[in-house]
Amino acid sequence: MFRRLLWLEAVAFLLVIVVLWLDELLDLPHLLFNATPTPLRLSECVFESSLTLVLAIGVLSITAAAFRRITYLESLVVMCSWCRRVREGREWLTMEEFLERQHAARTTHGICERCAAGIVTPPR
């Protein structure tokens, strides 16, 4: 989804550059609105296209960074440090319920070697 949005932004900026060149080469205001004809100035179009390209690179970089941050934040799981329940929206679920809802994973229980040896006290 994020890549599609970045591509859409890139295509939109390319479309702006195409319109800039069409305007310079075809004199669109003269053709569309009967405005006073303007002379061809390729250096102006190159300058405007360059500025648009620099702006596009900046916007796409910021958007990509924001998408990476969103992906990271969405990957975090909020867990109660006391009872180890997991927050999903406004609801607190047991770890088993959370795993079943989010990952379609069913759980079973066992005792690890450290707990069986009495090294770790079980959570309350």
C-alpha positions in Angstrom: 0.0 0.0 0.0 2.8 2.4 0.9 4.7 1.8 -2.3 1.6 2.5 -4.3 1.2 5.8 -2.6 4.8 6.7 -3.2 4.4 5.8 -6.9 1.3 7.9 -7.1 3.2 10.9 -5.6 6.0 10.4 -8.1 3.6 10.2 -11.1 1.9 13.3 -9.9 5.2 15.2 -9.8 6.1 13.9 -13.3 2.7 15.1 -14.5 3.5 18.5 -13.2 6.8 18.5 -15.1 5.0 17.4 -18.3 2.5 20.2 -18.0 5.3 22.7 -17.4 6.9 21.6 -20.7 3.7 21.5 -22.6 2.9 25.0 -21.4 6.3 26.2 -22.6 6.3 24.4 -25.9 2.6 24.9 -26.9 1.9 28.1 -25.0 -1.2 26.6 -23.3 -2.7 29.9 -22.0 -2.7 31.3 -25.5 -4.3 28.1 -26.9 -6.9 27.6 -24.2 -7.7 31.1 -23.1 -6.7 33.4 -26.0 -4.1 35.0 -23.9 -1.3 37.1 -25.3 1.3 34.8 -26.9 4.5 34.4 -25.0 8.0 33.6 -26.5 9.6 30.2 -26.1 12.0 30.3 -23.1 13.5 26.8 -22.6 15.8 28.0 -19.8 12.8 29.0 -17.7 11.2 25.6 -18.3 14.4 23.8 -17.3 14.7 25.9 -14.2 11.0 25.3 -13.2 11.4 21.5 -13.9 14.6 21.4 -11.8 12.8 23.1 -8.9 9.9 20.7 -9.2 12.2 17.7 -9.3 14.1 18.9 -6.2 10.7 19.4 -4.4 9.6 15.9 -5.5 12.7 14.3 -4.1 12.2 16.1 -0.8 8.5 15.2 -0.6 9.1 11.6 -1.5 11.9 11.2 1.0 9.7 12.7 3.8 6.8 10.5 2.8 8.9 7.4 2.7 10.4 8.2 6.2 6.9 8.7 7.6 5.7 5.4 6.1 8.7 3.6 7.7 7.8 5.2 11.1 4.2 4.3 10.8 5.1 0.7 9.9 7.4 0.6 13.0 4.8 2.0 15.3 2.1 -0.3 14.1 4.4 -3.2 14.8 4.6 -2.4 18.5 2.4 -4.4 20.9 1.3 -2.7 24.1 1.4 -5.2 27.0 0.5 -4.6 30.6 3.6 -5.0 32.7 1.6 -6.4 35.5 -0.8 -9.0 34.1 0.8 -9.3 30.6 -2.5 -8.7 28.8 -2.2 -7.1 25.3 -4.1 -3.9 24.3 -5.9 -4.1 21.0 -7.8 -0.9 20.5 -9.6 -0.2 23.7 -9.7 -3.8 24.7 -7.2 -5.8 26.8 -6.8 -9.4 25.7 -4.9 -12.3 27.1 -1.8 -13.2 25.1 -3.6 -16.3 23.8 -6.6 -14.3 22.6 -4.3 -11.8 21.0 -2.3 -14.4 19.1 -5.5 -16.1 18.0 -7.1 -12.8 16.7 -4.0 -11.3 15.1 -2.1 -14.3 13.8 -4.7 -17.1 13.8 -2.3 -18.9 16.1 -3.6 -21.4 18.6 -1.5 -21.9 21.7 -0.7 -24.6 24.1 1.2 -24.5 27.4 4.3 -26.0 28.7 7.0 -25.2 31.2 10.5 -24.1 30.2 13.6 -25.5 31.7 14.3 -22.4 33.8 10.9 -22.3 35.4 10.9 -26.1 35.9 14.2 -25.8 37.7 12.7 -23.1 40.0 15.1 -20.3 38.8 12.3 -18.0 37.7 9.2 -17.3 39.8 6.0 -17.4 37.7 4.2 -14.1 37.1 1.2 -13.4 39.3 
